[in-house]
Amino acid sequence: MRTVYVDAGPIAHLSGKGPLKGLSMLHSEALVSPKGMGIVVQGNTIESISSSEELVDEYGLPDSEQSSDSEIKIVSLNGNAIIPGLVDGHTHLLWSGDRSRELSWRHSGKSYKEISNMGGGIQDTVRSTAAASDEDLVKLGYSRMRAALRTGTTHMEVKSGYGLTTDSELRLLDIASRLQSMEHLPSMDLTWLGAHDTPPGMSTEQYVEQILSEQLPKVVEQGHARSADVFCEPGWFTTEQSEDILKLSRDSGLELRMHIDEFVDGGGGELAAELGVTTADHAFHTSTDSRKKMDAAKVNTGFLPGTPYALGTHWPDFNTMIEEEYTWSIASDFNPNCKMLSLSFMGSLLSQRCSVHPLASLVAATRNPAETTPHSSGLVHGRLEPGAVANFNVLDGPYWEAWCLQPSHTPFVSTCISGNLIHH
């Protein structure tokens, strides 16, 4: 089936190779087409982007006799603007339980580590997740992915990490792979995060040894995860322990990701640069020197603006990342403490609260994270160009800037995912 979309408003296509950085993130003339264009989709792929006038001459008008061929469908976009499908490069999708009471604890002055020591935090979610059935977790994952799709996400990186035993980590990756095979959901890129916390009854040293000798080989044998991740943070996994896990993961064929410097500058940025990991996320307290080293090593900085929003802490200076021409992206960090799946809300935080230009915010939620989390089809995504996967969002008005101006509900009337148009 070929579908021809005509009468589009401006299309923020963001086309080109590689991530964007610096002032190139703001170059609207190069990244946004004027109104009056159209998109031809063949199967799950963008075949061409050209003027609506040319497409109407070739294929006919919407709902006309000329478009009655069953192999061609012509759809008018009614002047609505278009942006690429949003790419969520950091999620903790699969877990069960409720940690809402931790909000009161934080307001009473308890730190993240103190809450963990009180029986909250990651361990609380691990216990609840272990008690949930596979079917319960599939339903939760499905519901969350549909919610993400409604707010424009067409691809998401999904981590394990709420198991902390070999069998439970494998279980979470297997459940994620079941969701991966379902239709009309965002596509997935799976990451193993066994080094998320230390399970009760073990020292961190003992758990790291188990990870290296047992858990990692089993994850590689299972074959679902493409990447490995470590929570490299003082009080969790040291830089030395993180290095051991990540090096063996790379030797075992996995790509590398990291959680770094969320609460303090714990040296995670230095290690990320040394190892040349794909992306180092959180990075709220990473030093200027480490940021320079990370960028020189082609490490993406993955900011998670929903986390400081949820925890009531500060945001980093995103515009400095533009001024210094560093490579960076944003993601939701969906987890029990940050129950937000809307990347359009994350864009709102950047543009409406942190003075980031909406085009730079959009690049950080599409083209740049797509470089760190490839599409399962092997096609280009996060941008709109011939040969890319047909993932795009149709806004509810004529301006692409609206993508980050409606944080309380979806700004999109429909989303095309792998060539299938889904109306919201």
LUMNU-585532 format. One line per 3 residues: for each residue x, y, z of N, C-alpha, C. Coordinates in steps of 0.2 Angstrom, whole numbers. Layout:
<recs>
X,Y,Z,X,Y,Z,X,Y,Z ~ ... $
</recs>
This chain:
<recs>
4,-6,0,0,0,0,4,6,0 ~ 3,11,-4,6,17,-4,1,23,-2 ~ 3,26,3,-1,32,6,2,38,4 $
-2,43,1,1,50,-1,-3,55,4 ~ 2,58,8,-1,63,13,0,70,9 ~ -5,74,8,-4,80,5,-7,86,10 $
-6,92,8,-8,98,11,-6,99,18 ~ 1,97,19,4,98,26,6,105,27 ~ 6,107,33,9,113,35,16,112,35 $
20,117,39,27,116,39,29,109,42 ~ 34,106,39,37,100,41,44,101,44 ~ 44,99,50,51,100,53,54,93,52 $
57,92,46,60,86,44,66,84,48 ~ 70,89,49,77,88,53,81,83,49 ~ 81,83,43,85,78,39,93,79,39 $
97,74,37,104,75,37,107,69,41 ~ 114,69,41,117,63,44,120,65,51 ~ 119,60,56,122,61,62,119,66,67 $
121,66,73,118,71,78,119,78,76 ~ 115,82,78,116,90,78,118,93,84 ~ 122,98,84,125,101,89,126,108,88 $
127,112,93,128,119,92,122,123,89 ~ 124,128,85,119,132,82,115,129,76 ~ 118,123,74,115,119,69,108,117,71 $
107,116,78,101,114,81,95,119,80 ~ 97,125,78,93,131,78,91,133,71 ~ 94,130,66,94,132,59,88,130,56 $
82,134,57,76,132,54,75,131,47 ~ 79,136,43,79,135,36,81,129,33 ~ 86,126,37,89,119,34,85,113,37 $
81,114,42,78,109,46,70,109,45 ~ 67,114,43,60,114,42,58,117,35 ~ 53,113,32,51,114,25,45,119,26 $
43,123,22,37,128,22,31,124,21 ~ 25,127,22,19,123,21,18,122,14 ~ 14,117,13,12,115,6,16,109,3 $
19,105,8,23,99,6,18,93,7 ~ 21,87,5,17,81,6,22,76,7 ~ 20,70,9,24,64,11,21,58,7 $
25,54,4,23,48,1,26,42,5 ~ 22,38,7,24,32,12,22,26,8 ~ 28,22,7,27,15,4,28,10,9 $
23,6,11,24,1,17,26,5,23 ~ 32,3,26,34,6,32,39,12,31 ~ 40,14,25,46,18,23,43,25,20 $
47,30,21,45,36,17,49,36,10 ~ 44,36,5,47,36,-2,49,42,-4 ~ 46,48,-3,48,54,-5,44,60,-1 $
47,66,-1,44,72,1,44,77,-4 ~ 39,79,-6,39,85,-12,33,89,-11 ~ 32,93,-15,26,98,-15,19,95,-16 $
14,97,-12,8,94,-13,5,95,-20 ~ 7,100,-23,4,101,-30,7,96,-35 ~ 13,94,-34,16,89,-38,13,82,-37 $
12,81,-30,9,74,-28,2,74,-31 ~ -2,79,-30,-9,79,-33,-9,78,-40 ~ -5,81,-44,-4,80,-51,-3,73,-53 $
1,70,-49,3,63,-50,-2,58,-47 ~ -5,59,-42,-9,54,-38,-16,56,-38 ~ -18,62,-39,-25,64,-38,-27,67,-32 $
-33,70,-31,-35,73,-25,-38,68,-20 ~ -37,70,-14,-40,66,-8,-48,65,-10 ~ -50,58,-9,-57,56,-9,-60,58,-16 $
-55,58,-21,-58,59,-28,-58,52,-32 ~ -61,52,-38,-61,46,-41,-54,44,-43 ~ -49,49,-44,-43,48,-46,-39,44,-41 $
-41,44,-34,-38,41,-29,-41,34,-27 ~ -46,32,-31,-49,26,-29,-46,19,-30 ~ -40,19,-33,-35,13,-34,-34,11,-27 $
-35,4,-26,-35,1,-19,-28,1,-17 ~ -23,2,-21,-16,2,-19,-13,8,-17 ~ -17,14,-18,-15,20,-17,-21,24,-12 $
-19,27,-7,-23,30,-3,-20,37,-2 ~ -25,42,-3,-23,49,-3,-26,53,3 ~ -22,56,8,-25,59,14,-23,66,14 $
-28,70,16,-26,77,17,-24,78,24 ~ -19,82,25,-17,84,32,-20,91,34 ~ -24,94,30,-28,100,32,-23,105,35 $
-17,106,32,-13,111,34,-10,111,41 ~ -10,105,44,-7,104,50,0,102,49 ~ 4,105,54,11,104,54,13,97,56 $
20,95,54,22,88,55,29,89,58 ~ 30,84,63,37,83,66,38,76,66 ~ 45,74,66,46,66,67,43,63,73 $
43,57,72,41,53,78,46,54,84 ~ 44,55,90,48,56,96,52,50,98 ~ 58,51,100,62,45,102,64,46,109 $
62,41,113,63,41,120,69,37,122 ~ 75,40,123,81,36,124,83,34,130 ~ 78,34,135,80,31,142,73,30,146 $
71,24,146,65,22,150,66,16,155 ~ 63,16,160,62,10,165,55,8,164 ~ 53,5,159,46,3,157,43,-2,162 $
46,-7,163,43,-13,167,45,-13,174 ~ 39,-12,178,40,-12,185,32,-12,188 ~ 32,-14,194,25,-14,197,26,-11,204 $
20,-9,207,21,-6,213,19,2,213 ~ 19,5,219,18,12,220,22,15,225 ~ 26,20,224,31,23,228,29,30,230 $
22,32,229,20,39,230,21,42,237 ~ 22,37,242,23,40,248,30,43,249 ~ 34,42,244,41,45,245,41,52,244 $
36,55,241,35,62,240,35,65,247 ~ 31,63,251,31,65,258,37,65,262 ~ 41,59,261,47,58,264,52,64,261 $
52,65,255,57,70,252,55,77,255 ~ 49,78,256,47,85,258,49,85,266 ~ 50,80,269,52,80,276,60,80,276 $
63,81,271,70,82,271,74,75,269 ~ 71,70,268,75,64,267,78,64,260 ~ 84,61,260,88,61,253,86,54,250 $
88,54,243,87,48,239,90,42,243 ~ 96,42,245,99,37,249,96,35,255 ~ 94,40,259,90,39,265,83,35,264 $
80,37,259,73,34,257,75,27,256 ~ 80,25,252,82,18,250,83,15,257 ~ 87,18,261,89,14,268,82,13,272 $
77,17,271,71,16,274,66,11,271 ~ 69,7,266,64,2,263,61,5,257 ~ 62,11,255,59,13,249,64,13,243 $
63,17,238,68,17,232,67,11,228 ~ 73,9,225,73,4,220,71,-3,223 ~ 73,-4,229,72,-11,232,64,-12,233 $
61,-6,235,53,-7,235,50,-9,229 ~ 52,-6,223,50,-8,217,52,-15,215 ~ 58,-17,217,60,-24,215,55,-29,219 $
54,-28,225,49,-32,228,42,-33,225 ~ 40,-27,223,33,-27,220,33,-30,213 ~ 38,-29,209,39,-32,203,40,-39,203 $
43,-42,208,44,-49,209,37,-52,211 ~ 33,-49,214,26,-51,216,21,-51,210 ~ 23,-47,205,18,-47,199,19,-52,195 $
13,-55,192,14,-60,187,16,-57,180 ~ 19,-62,176,21,-60,169,15,-56,165 ~ 9,-59,166,3,-56,163,2,-49,165 $
3,-48,172,2,-41,175,7,-36,172 ~ 13,-38,171,18,-34,168,18,-33,161 ~ 15,-38,157,14,-36,150,8,-31,149 $
3,-32,153,-3,-27,153,0,-20,155 ~ 4,-19,160,7,-13,162,11,-10,157 ~ 15,-14,154,20,-12,148,16,-9,142 $
11,-13,141,7,-12,135,3,-5,136 ~ 0,-4,142,-4,2,143,1,8,143 ~ 7,7,146,12,13,146,14,15,139 $
15,10,135,18,11,128,12,14,124 ~ 6,12,125,1,16,122,0,23,124 ~ 1,24,130,1,31,133,7,35,130 $
13,32,129,18,36,126,17,37,118 ~ 14,32,115,12,34,108,7,39,107 ~ 2,40,112,-3,45,111,1,52,112 $
6,53,115,10,59,116,16,59,111 ~ 16,55,106,20,56,100,26,51,100 ~ 27,47,105,33,43,105,32,37,100 $
37,36,96,37,31,91,42,25,92 ~ 47,27,97,53,22,98,55,24,105 ~ 57,18,109,59,19,115,64,14,117 $
69,17,121,74,12,124,71,10,130 ~ 72,3,132,68,0,138,74,-4,142 ~ 74,-2,148,79,-5,152,76,-11,157 $
79,-16,159,78,-20,164,80,-16,170 ~ 81,-20,176,84,-16,182,80,-17,188 ~ 74,-19,188,70,-20,194,69,-28,195 $
74,-31,194,75,-39,195,80,-40,200 ~ 86,-38,198,92,-39,202,94,-46,204 ~ 91,-51,201,94,-58,201,94,-60,194 $
98,-65,192,99,-67,185,92,-69,182 ~ 88,-73,186,82,-75,183,77,-70,182 ~ 77,-65,187,72,-60,186,74,-54,181 $
80,-53,180,83,-49,175,81,-52,168 ~ 82,-58,167,81,-62,161,73,-61,160 ~ 69,-62,165,62,-62,165,60,-55,162 $
62,-50,165,60,-43,162,62,-42,155 ~ 68,-44,153,70,-43,146,65,-48,142 ~ 63,-53,144,59,-58,140,52,-55,139 $
49,-52,145,43,-48,144,43,-43,139 ~ 49,-39,140,50,-33,135,50,-36,128 ~ 53,-41,127,53,-44,120,46,-46,117 $
42,-48,122,35,-50,120,31,-44,118 ~ 32,-38,122,29,-32,120,32,-29,113 ~ 38,-31,112,42,-29,106,38,-31,100 $
35,-37,100,32,-41,94,25,-39,93 ~ 22,-34,97,15,-32,97,15,-26,92 ~ 9,-26,88,8,-21,83,6,-14,86 $
7,-9,82,4,-2,84,7,0,91 ~ 13,-2,93,16,1,99,23,4,96 ~ 26,8,100,32,11,99,37,5,98 $
42,5,94,47,0,93,52,1,99 ~ 56,-4,100,60,-4,107,67,-6,105 ~ 71,-4,109,79,-5,110,80,-7,117 $
82,-14,118,82,-16,125,89,-16,128 ~ 89,-14,134,95,-13,138,95,-17,144 ~ 100,-20,146,101,-24,152,104,-19,158 $
100,-18,163,103,-14,169,103,-18,175 ~ 106,-24,175,107,-28,181,110,-24,187 ~ 115,-19,185,119,-15,190,115,-9,191 $
109,-10,194,104,-4,196,105,-3,203 ~ 106,-8,207,106,-8,214,109,-15,217 ~ 110,-15,223,113,-22,226,107,-25,229 $
106,-31,228,100,-35,231,101,-36,239 ~ 96,-36,243,97,-37,250,101,-44,251 ~ 105,-44,257,109,-50,259,115,-51,255 $
117,-46,251,123,-47,247,127,-40,248 ~ 134,-40,248,138,-34,247,138,-32,240 ~ 139,-26,239,140,-24,232,146,-28,228 $
151,-29,232,156,-33,229,154,-40,227 ~ 150,-43,231,148,-50,229,143,-50,223 ~ 139,-44,223,134,-44,218,138,-43,211 $
143,-38,211,146,-37,205,150,-44,203 ~ 152,-48,207,155,-54,205,150,-59,202 ~ 144,-59,205,138,-63,202,136,-60,195 $
136,-53,194,135,-50,188,140,-53,183 ~ 146,-52,184,151,-54,180,152,-61,178 ~ 151,-65,183,152,-73,182,145,-76,179 $
139,-74,181,133,-77,180,128,-73,176 ~ 126,-67,178,121,-63,175,122,-61,168 ~ 128,-58,167,130,-55,161,130,-61,155 $
134,-67,157,134,-72,152,127,-74,150 ~ 122,-75,155,116,-77,153,112,-72,149 ~ 113,-66,150,109,-60,147,112,-61,139 $
118,-62,138,121,-62,132,118,-68,128 ~ 118,-74,132,115,-80,129,108,-79,127 ~ 104,-76,131,97,-75,129,96,-71,123 $
100,-65,122,100,-62,116,95,-56,115 ~ 91,-54,120,87,-49,119,90,-42,120 ~ 94,-41,124,97,-35,126,103,-33,120 $
102,-27,118,107,-24,114,113,-21,117 ~ 111,-18,123,116,-14,127,116,-16,134 ~ 121,-14,138,122,-14,145,122,-7,148 $
120,-6,154,120,0,158,122,-1,165 ~ 124,4,168,126,3,175,124,10,179 ~ 122,9,185,120,15,189,127,17,192 $
131,21,189,138,23,192,137,29,196 ~ 136,28,202,135,34,207,137,32,214 ~ 140,37,217,143,35,224,137,33,229 $
138,27,232,133,24,236,129,18,232 ~ 131,18,226,128,12,222,134,8,219 ~ 136,10,213,142,6,210,147,11,208 $
153,9,211,159,14,210,161,14,203 ~ 166,19,201,168,19,194,172,13,193 ~ 176,10,198,180,4,196,175,-2,195 $
170,-3,199,165,-8,198,161,-7,191 ~ 159,-1,190,156,0,183,161,-1,178 ~ 167,1,178,172,-1,173,172,-8,171 $
173,-12,177,173,-20,176,167,-22,172 ~ 161,-20,174,155,-23,171,155,-20,164 ~ 156,-14,163,155,-11,156,160,-14,151 $
167,-15,153,172,-18,149,170,-25,147 ~ 168,-29,152,166,-36,150,160,-36,146 ~ 155,-32,147,149,-31,143,151,-30,136 $
156,-25,135,158,-23,128,162,-29,125 ~ 166,-33,129,169,-39,126,164,-44,124 ~ 158,-44,127,153,-49,126,149,-47,120 $
150,-41,117,146,-39,111,140,-34,113 ~ 140,-32,119,135,-27,120,137,-20,119 ~ 133,-15,117,134,-8,117,134,-6,124 $
137,0,126,137,3,133,133,9,134 ~ 130,10,139,126,16,141,128,16,149 ~ 127,22,152,128,24,159,123,28,162 $
122,27,168,119,32,172,125,36,176 ~ 125,42,176,131,46,179,129,52,182 ~ 132,54,188,132,60,191,126,63,192 $
121,59,194,114,62,195,114,66,202 ~ 117,64,207,117,67,213,123,71,215 ~ 129,69,213,135,72,214,139,71,208 $
145,74,207,150,73,202,154,67,205 ~ 152,61,203,155,55,206,161,52,201 ~ 163,56,196,168,53,191,165,49,186 $
158,49,185,155,45,180,157,48,173 ~ 157,54,172,159,57,166,165,55,163 ~ 170,55,168,177,53,166,177,46,163 $
174,42,167,174,35,165,170,34,158 ~ 164,38,157,161,38,151,165,40,145 ~ 169,45,146,174,47,141,179,42,139 $
182,39,145,187,34,144,185,28,140 ~ 179,26,142,176,20,138,173,22,131 ~ 171,28,130,168,30,124,161,27,124 $
157,27,129,151,24,129,146,28,124 ~ 141,24,122,136,27,118,133,34,120 ~ 130,33,127,127,39,130,128,38,137 $
129,44,141,129,44,148,124,49,150 ~ 119,46,154,113,50,156,112,52,163 ~ 108,57,164,107,61,170,112,66,169 $
119,65,171,124,70,170,123,77,173 ~ 119,77,178,117,84,180,123,88,184 ~ 127,84,187,133,87,191,139,85,187 $
139,83,181,146,82,178,150,88,177 ~ 156,88,178,160,94,178,161,96,171 ~ 163,103,170,164,105,163,170,102,160 $
175,100,163,181,96,160,178,89,158 ~ 174,86,162,172,79,160,167,80,154 ~ 163,85,153,159,86,148,163,87,141 $
168,91,142,173,91,136,176,85,134 ~ 178,81,139,181,74,137,176,70,134 ~ 170,70,137,164,66,134,163,67,127 $
162,74,125,161,76,119,167,74,114 ~ 173,75,116,179,73,112,178,65,110 ~ 176,61,115,175,54,114,169,52,111 $
165,57,108,159,56,105,153,53,109 ~ 153,54,115,148,52,120,142,57,120 ~ 137,54,119,131,58,120,129,60,127 $
127,66,129,125,67,135,117,67,135 ~ 114,62,139,107,61,139,104,64,145 ~ 101,70,144,98,74,150,91,71,151 $
89,70,157,82,68,159,78,73,163 ~ 76,78,160,73,84,164,67,82,168 ~ 64,77,167,58,75,171,60,73,178 $
66,71,179,69,68,185,70,74,190 ~ 74,79,188,74,85,193,67,88,194 ~ 63,88,189,56,91,190,52,87,196 $
53,80,195,49,76,200,53,76,207 ~ 59,77,207,63,77,214,63,84,217 ~ 62,89,213,62,96,215,69,99,216 $
73,96,211,80,99,211,81,103,205 ~ 87,105,203,88,110,198,89,107,191 ~ 88,111,186,90,108,179,97,111,178 $
101,107,173,107,110,171,106,115,166 ~ 111,119,164,110,124,159,111,121,152 ~ 105,119,149,105,116,142,108,121,137 $
107,127,138,109,132,132,117,132,132 ~ 120,130,138,127,130,138,130,124,133 ~ 126,119,133,127,113,129,127,115,122 $
122,120,120,122,122,113,128,127,112 ~ 129,131,116,135,136,116,142,133,115 ~ 143,127,119,149,124,119,149,118,113 $
144,118,109,143,113,104,144,106,106 ~ 141,104,112,141,97,114,136,93,111 ~ 136,87,110,131,82,108,126,80,114 $
120,81,113,115,80,119,108,78,117 ~ 105,75,121,98,73,119,94,73,126 ~ 87,72,125,83,72,131,79,65,131 $
77,63,137,72,57,137,68,58,143 ~ 63,53,144,58,54,149,61,51,156 ~ 65,46,156,67,43,162,61,40,166 $
56,38,162,50,35,165,52,30,170 ~ 50,30,177,52,26,182,47,27,188 ~ 47,23,193,42,24,199,42,31,202 $
48,34,201,49,41,204,47,47,199 ~ 47,45,193,46,50,188,41,47,183 ~ 35,47,185,30,43,181,27,48,175 $
32,49,170,30,53,165,33,50,158 ~ 28,49,154,30,46,147,30,51,141 ~ 28,57,143,27,62,137,33,66,136 $
36,65,130,42,69,128,40,76,126 ~ 34,77,124,31,84,123,31,88,129 ~ 30,85,135,31,88,141,38,89,143 $
42,85,141,50,86,142,52,92,138 ~ 49,93,132,51,98,128,48,105,131 ~ 42,104,134,39,110,137,44,113,143 $
47,108,147,51,110,152,57,113,150 ~ 60,111,144,66,114,141,64,121,138 ~ 59,121,134,57,128,131,53,133,135 $
49,130,139,45,135,143,48,137,150 ~ 52,133,152,55,134,159,63,135,159 ~ 66,133,153,74,133,153,76,137,147 $
72,141,144,73,145,138,77,142,133 ~ 76,136,131,79,132,126,74,133,120 ~ 77,135,114,73,136,108,69,130,106 $
63,130,104,59,124,103,62,120,98 ~ 66,122,93,69,118,88,74,114,91 ~ 78,117,95,84,113,98,81,108,103 $
75,109,106,72,104,111,69,99,106 ~ 67,100,100,64,95,96,70,90,93 ~ 75,93,91,81,89,89,83,85,95 $
83,87,101,85,83,107,81,78,108 ~ 74,78,106,70,73,107,68,68,101 ~ 72,69,95,71,65,89,77,63,86 $
80,68,82,86,66,78,92,63,83 ~ 94,67,88,99,65,92,99,59,96 ~ 93,58,99,93,51,103,92,45,98 $
89,47,92,89,41,87,96,38,85 ~ 101,43,86,108,40,85,111,36,90 ~ 108,36,96,110,32,102,106,25,103 $
100,25,99,95,20,100,92,18,93 ~ 96,14,89,94,12,82,87,9,82 ~ 83,10,76,77,7,75,78,0,73 $
73,-5,76,74,-12,75,74,-14,68 ~ 71,-10,63,71,-11,56,77,-10,53 ~ 82,-6,56,88,-4,53,87,2,49 $
81,5,48,80,11,45,82,17,49 ~ 83,23,46,84,29,49,78,31,52 ~ 78,34,58,72,37,62,74,43,65 $
69,46,68,71,53,72,71,58,67 ~ 70,57,60,70,63,55,66,60,49 ~ 64,65,45,60,63,40,63,64,33 $
65,59,29,68,59,23,67,53,19 ~ 68,53,13,67,47,9,71,41,12 ~ 68,35,12,72,30,15,71,29,23 $
69,34,26,68,33,33,61,30,35 ~ 61,27,41,55,24,43,49,29,43 ~ 43,27,42,38,32,41,35,33,48 $
39,36,53,36,38,59,36,46,60 ~ 30,48,60,29,56,61,23,57,65 ~ 23,63,67,17,66,71,14,72,67 $
7,72,67,3,77,64,0,81,70 ~ 2,88,70,0,92,76,-7,94,75 ~ -10,97,80,-17,100,80,-17,107,77 $
-12,109,74,-13,116,71,-7,117,66 ~ -6,123,63,-2,124,58,5,126,60 ~ 7,126,66,14,127,68,17,122,72 $
24,120,69,27,114,72,29,116,80 ~ 30,122,82,31,124,88,26,122,94 ~ 20,120,91,15,118,96,17,111,99 $
22,108,97,24,101,99,26,101,107 ~ 28,107,109,30,107,116,26,112,120 ~ 20,114,118,16,119,121,10,117,124 $
9,110,124,3,108,127,4,102,132 ~ 8,103,137,10,98,142,5,94,145 ~ -1,97,146,-6,93,149,-10,88,145 $
-9,88,139,-12,83,134,-8,83,128 ~ -10,78,124,-6,77,118,-7,83,113 ~ -2,85,110,-3,91,105,-4,88,98 $
-5,81,97,-5,78,91,-12,75,89 ~ -14,76,83,-21,73,81,-20,66,79 ~ -14,64,76,-12,58,74,-5,56,74 $
-3,50,74,4,48,74,4,42,68 ~ 9,43,64,10,38,59,16,34,62 ~ 15,28,63,20,23,66,22,17,61 $
28,17,58,29,12,53,24,11,48 ~ 22,17,46,17,18,40,10,17,41 ~ 8,16,48,1,15,50,-1,22,53 $
-6,25,51,-8,31,54,-13,30,59 ~ -12,32,66,-16,31,71,-19,37,74 ~ -25,38,74,-28,44,76,-29,44,84 $
-28,50,87,-28,51,94,-35,54,96 $
</recs>
